[in-house]
């Protein structure tokens, strides 16, 4: 039976077999060093000419980068070795030979491969340790999100991917032929979560969303994953409290689970350790005042762009809420502030260090007639939204929710520049393969 590298410490002084891939080779005369990875970690394996047959010793010359092997040997404690253990080899079996592996190891003294070169080989790039670490952090983020919601009585309520109507605006829809009928790929599961909240009180969906905007920034993908909770009888202040508590706990759990991976990525953990309540809450007009005081010529009535968000977050040491935006820049379903209808009861949570919006949420309009007028104001067809209007017709209640993007959150927590590295196979306006 094979033992994972993560498990070898349990077998100190014993003989084990591990299966993995070669990531580094080094020779020192009668000693050969093979660095192996298996997805759970990596370990140094040492082969001495005096302790193996000539046939096994000569197999070293057949090993290449990413050749798959099964190595048998004794687990020896070694404080100098990564992880505190190494394997003294007594046998090697080559499982799959690797010939001319195209992605060479990163050398700190040399320029790394260009992004397009790596993205064309994404199926291989994900094997590199930095990419493994990023995707492990992503996994822990997803698990922390589910744990948070599941432990607080939320029901997973899946939303369809094919829809007949827009949620965030018709200009960013992917249109598809659905049995000779016009349909779209979902921009968000939120409208369906509102239906779920009326049945279960607290629900969430977790799935892909699709936006057809031709954005080329480091924060955008055309296919990304979102978690969207929705809660009945929850007002605007309540949803901001929920987002705040949710974010703090997710970051804390990931720090516990993935501290080593984050350190290997070079992440400054003190920045994440400072993600604590309370988060600053800044009204839209206050945010404009901050930008203008810093020399930005921002016109009131516009939404914030990435440069604006970066400047705002640089003034704080933790995530910040910007809330009560002009209703014109928010979706039709957003409830307006009863004290001043110029403003929508919506909030964006901006991550520090220039990572921008990671959460968007707010209170939904719960009045039938008002929502009907909003749909008309946005020049949307009534019929596809009739079911959505019904939610206000049969037992309407105040309700609120939010959406969090997994990729942007992963980029922020890992401290990496571009979201394309936070998903196994990114989709952008220029990339549909591999």
Buried (B, 14 or more C-beta within 10 A) or exposed (E): EEBBBEBBBEBEEEEBBBBBBBBEBEEEEEEBBBBBBBBBBBBBBBBEBEBBEEEBBEBBEEBBBBBBBBBBBBBBEBEEBEBEBBBBBBBBEBEEEBEEBEBEEEEEEEEEBEEEEBBBBBEBBBBBBBBBBBBBBBBBBBBBBBEBBEEEEBBBBBBEBEBBBBBBBBEBBBEEEEEEEEBBBBBBBBBBBBBBBBEBBBBBBBBBBBBBEEBEEBBBBBBBBBBBBBBBEBBBBBBBBBBBEBBBBBBBBBBEBBEEBBEEBEBEEEBBEBBEEEBBBBBBEBBBEBBEEEEEEBEEEEEBEBEBBBBBBEBBBBBBBBBBBBBEBBBBBBBBBEEEEBBBBBBBBBBBEBBBBBBBBBBBBBEBEEBBEBBEEEEBEEEBBEEBBEBBEEEBEBBBBBBBBBBBBBBBBBBBEBBBBBBEBBBBEEBEEE
